[in-house]
């Protein structure tokens, strides 16, 4: 009884709060019902670009320094790395401002309406690109996992956020050439021993926050393919401008 009373009170408090302080679009300030951007502003950032790639046989044998097109079957890029999304991701990554997480995770969900959710259902395993344990401990969370978990945790067994681990830290990649990126990333990920049987023969989806040249995803995909993954696809919250 008391619990019902509190539940009802909480509900009315929330309704009251939204009446006094309605949700507003973080860009233009228009009143909105869900997420953080109004449909018009969301459309301005939307990329929704599906890139079909084709892994080349010679790289499947486990050669070092693969490129995205050597290792990934496809990648879905949800938004442009621009404006408020760029700012939110940068503040999240570099100042650990966790209060910006709901913006990104709710906008990720808004970018994946029902047709895209059906697209997700083709994967046997969904996992995330990990940051180093030190960064994770310092920040309290991993950005890709924190963005996609609210959306994917409802999917049950196939979402296994931490199958990969980062075994060494890497230099910031944005200043490096594609070749230097691949060299820097080579060997930085490992599949957790318990995860090997989970990916063998499976279609795997990798989630990441920012897609630039695809070299991070390619390196993670190389590890997954080495463990026998049949296909490796990617989804990224934001993609840098040369992908637009
Ligand atoms: Zn707006």
Boltz pocket constraint, residues with backbone or C-beta under 6 A from the ligand:
constraints:
  - pocket:
      binder: B
      contacts: [[A, 25], [A, 26], [A, 27], [A, 28], [A, 29], [A, 30], [A, 37], [A, 38], [A, 39], [A, 40], [A, 41], [A, 42]]
      max_distance: 6.0
